[in-house]
Amino acid sequence: MKAFFQGWVVAILVMAAAIAGNIKTVMGQDIKRENFLLAQTPVNADELELAVALPELAEVMLKGGESSSGRVIGIDAQGQALSIQRSDKTATIPLSQIQRVVFKNGALVYRSNGRQIIRGERDRPIGKLVTWSGIPLNTFTVKNPTQGQAVVKLKPPVVSTAQLQGIQSVARNRQYVVDEIQFNSQQRTITILAKPY
């Protein structure tokens, strides 16, 4: 009889461990499938780390009237430079020489969950163009250059607390896609124009 109960106890413990492992796996998959933003918790109520998408093709307009195109793969806040890649060649451009970076309308974009967006053709923006000005350069990071995934930290005075709540609400089921970036190298800030898709 004692052996019988020991067998049941062992069986129950094994099943409990298996169920706990499955719950953990399922919860992890749910977070990965949903918007990257939902897997993050803001540091405080007045700050938001927002996942934004950068389309594959960008036109870098220089102050001298010239331009260069490619995929934005990084922004160096310390060295004040933008890195772009095209045909496996990387170019670094000082921010002081850049007028603006415009992302092509028909270029492929990846949502933070990996799904594709093609702006202008089959996918239309769901909201209006928003402008965030005066963002400190070191609060914008390209996390995955291959899929154009970046993160921007938004907080007052760039946006108000009420605007942060609105942005977070929109980002729960939509992806902000960057249309344009402008640099102010003297103030070490950027302006981002984006639309939710």
PLY file of the C-alpha trace (Angstrom):
ply
format ascii 1.0
element vertex 197
property float x
property float y
property float z
element edge 196
property int vertex1
property int vertex2
end_header
0.00 0.00 0.00
2.83 2.36 0.90
4.51 1.74 -2.47
1.20 2.46 -4.19
0.93 5.93 -2.57
4.59 6.69 -3.27
3.94 5.90 -6.93
0.99 8.29 -6.99
3.00 11.06 -5.33
5.80 10.67 -7.89
3.29 10.68 -10.76
1.60 13.83 -9.45
4.95 15.63 -9.07
5.99 14.68 -12.61
2.68 15.91 -14.03
2.89 19.20 -12.07
6.40 19.85 -13.42
5.26 19.11 -16.99
2.25 21.41 -16.68
4.39 24.23 -15.25
6.85 23.86 -18.13
4.06 23.99 -20.72
2.51 27.09 -19.13
5.88 28.86 -19.19
6.42 27.92 -22.86
2.94 29.07 -23.91
3.28 32.37 -22.05
6.64 33.01 -23.73
5.15 32.31 -27.16
2.25 34.70 -26.54
4.65 37.53 -25.73
6.74 36.81 -28.84
3.69 36.81 -31.11
2.28 40.09 -29.85
3.80 43.52 -30.20
7.27 43.86 -28.72
5.99 46.80 -26.67
3.74 44.57 -24.57
6.71 42.52 -23.41
8.27 45.63 -21.92
7.45 47.51 -18.78
8.20 51.22 -18.70
10.82 52.28 -16.16
8.26 54.67 -14.71
4.91 56.15 -15.70
6.60 59.08 -17.44
8.85 57.04 -19.76
8.11 54.59 -22.57
10.41 52.35 -24.60
8.59 52.19 -27.92
9.37 49.69 -30.66
9.44 51.40 -34.07
10.05 49.95 -37.52
12.46 51.32 -40.12
11.60 50.48 -43.76
14.32 48.62 -45.69
15.21 51.47 -48.04
16.13 54.96 -46.89
17.24 58.01 -48.86
19.79 60.04 -46.91
19.54 63.67 -48.04
22.79 65.54 -47.44
23.06 69.27 -46.76
25.10 69.80 -49.94
22.20 68.58 -52.09
23.59 65.09 -52.68
21.99 61.89 -51.46
22.82 58.31 -50.65
20.49 55.35 -50.20
20.52 52.09 -48.30
19.31 50.36 -45.17
19.83 52.22 -41.89
21.83 49.82 -39.72
22.85 52.08 -36.86
23.15 55.51 -35.31
26.25 56.21 -33.24
25.31 58.79 -30.59
28.90 59.15 -29.35
30.52 59.47 -32.78
27.50 61.33 -34.16
27.26 59.21 -37.31
24.66 57.27 -39.28
25.54 53.90 -40.81
23.79 52.64 -43.93
24.28 49.44 -45.89
23.70 48.68 -49.55
24.93 45.68 -51.55
26.96 44.45 -48.56
28.86 47.75 -48.42
28.58 49.94 -45.34
28.90 53.71 -45.35
29.16 55.97 -42.31
27.93 59.54 -42.67
28.49 62.26 -40.04
25.17 63.56 -38.69
26.32 67.15 -39.23
26.22 66.49 -43.02
22.70 65.01 -43.03
19.66 67.14 -43.73
17.19 64.27 -43.23
16.59 60.56 -43.78
13.44 59.71 -45.76
12.18 56.13 -45.85
10.77 54.99 -49.20
7.01 54.46 -49.30
6.98 51.11 -51.14
9.84 49.63 -49.09
9.32 46.49 -47.06
8.88 46.93 -43.31
8.80 44.32 -40.56
6.53 44.55 -37.54
8.10 43.73 -34.20
6.34 40.33 -34.39
8.06 39.56 -37.73
5.07 40.15 -40.03
5.66 42.25 -43.13
4.15 45.60 -44.07
4.44 47.12 -47.55
3.54 50.77 -47.13
1.47 52.39 -49.84
0.51 49.24 -51.72
-1.54 46.86 -49.65
-1.01 48.40 -46.22
-2.31 51.86 -45.37
-1.61 53.77 -42.16
-4.25 53.39 -39.47
-3.53 56.75 -37.86
-2.17 60.20 -38.57
1.46 61.16 -38.95
2.99 61.98 -35.56
6.08 64.10 -34.95
8.32 63.62 -31.94
10.88 66.44 -31.71
13.83 66.98 -29.40
14.49 63.30 -28.71
17.99 62.86 -27.21
20.17 61.04 -29.74
21.27 58.40 -27.25
17.66 57.27 -26.63
17.23 55.87 -30.17
18.72 52.44 -30.81
18.61 50.13 -33.84
18.08 46.69 -32.25
17.81 44.52 -35.37
19.22 46.16 -38.53
18.22 43.22 -40.76
14.52 43.70 -40.01
14.70 47.43 -39.25
13.66 47.08 -35.63
14.51 50.05 -33.41
13.55 51.35 -29.98
13.03 54.97 -28.96
12.63 56.11 -25.36
9.93 58.75 -25.12
9.37 60.92 -22.06
8.55 64.52 -21.15
9.29 67.13 -22.42
9.34 65.37 -25.83
5.83 64.07 -25.19
3.47 64.64 -22.27
2.38 61.90 -19.89
-1.07 61.90 -21.55
0.55 61.55 -24.99
2.67 58.64 -23.68
-0.51 56.84 -22.63
-2.05 57.45 -26.06
1.08 56.22 -27.86
1.18 53.09 -25.70
-2.51 52.46 -26.35
-2.01 52.70 -30.14
1.11 50.51 -30.02
-0.72 47.64 -28.33
-2.06 46.41 -31.68
-0.32 48.62 -34.23
3.26 49.22 -35.33
4.73 52.72 -35.59
6.67 52.94 -38.87
9.19 55.74 -39.29
8.67 57.99 -42.35
11.50 60.44 -41.71
14.31 61.23 -39.28
15.94 64.65 -38.91
19.09 65.30 -36.90
20.23 68.30 -34.88
23.90 67.47 -34.30
24.55 70.62 -32.23
21.83 69.80 -29.71
22.43 66.04 -30.12
18.71 65.43 -30.76
16.55 63.85 -33.44
13.05 64.41 -34.78
11.06 61.36 -35.82
7.99 61.41 -38.09
6.04 58.12 -37.88
2.65 56.57 -38.65
0.92 53.63 -37.01
0.14 50.64 -39.26
0 1
1 2
2 3
3 4
4 5
5 6
6 7
7 8
8 9
9 10
10 11
11 12
12 13
13 14
14 15
15 16
16 17
17 18
18 19
19 20
20 21
21 22
22 23
23 24
24 25
25 26
26 27
27 28
28 29
29 30
30 31
31 32
32 33
33 34
34 35
35 36
36 37
37 38
38 39
39 40
40 41
41 42
42 43
43 44
44 45
45 46
46 47
47 48
48 49
49 50
50 51
51 52
52 53
53 54
54 55
55 56
56 57
57 58
58 59
59 60
60 61
61 62
62 63
63 64
64 65
65 66
66 67
67 68
68 69
69 70
70 71
71 72
72 73
73 74
74 75
75 76
76 77
77 78
78 79
79 80
80 81
81 82
82 83
83 84
84 85
85 86
86 87
87 88
88 89
89 90
90 91
91 92
92 93
93 94
94 95
95 96
96 97
97 98
98 99
99 100
100 101
101 102
102 103
103 104
104 105
105 106
106 107
107 108
108 109
109 110
110 111
111 112
112 113
113 114
114 115
115 116
116 117
117 118
118 119
119 120
120 121
121 122
122 123
123 124
124 125
125 126
126 127
127 128
128 129
129 130
130 131
131 132
132 133
133 134
134 135
135 136
136 137
137 138
138 139
139 140
140 141
141 142
142 143
143 144
144 145
145 146
146 147
147 148
148 149
149 150
150 151
151 152
152 153
153 154
154 155
155 156
156 157
157 158
158 159
159 160
160 161
161 162
162 163
163 164
164 165
165 166
166 167
167 168
168 169
169 170
170 171
171 172
172 173
173 174
174 175
175 176
176 177
177 178
178 179
179 180
180 181
181 182
182 183
183 184
184 185
185 186
186 187
187 188
188 189
189 190
190 191
191 192
192 193
193 194
194 195
195 196
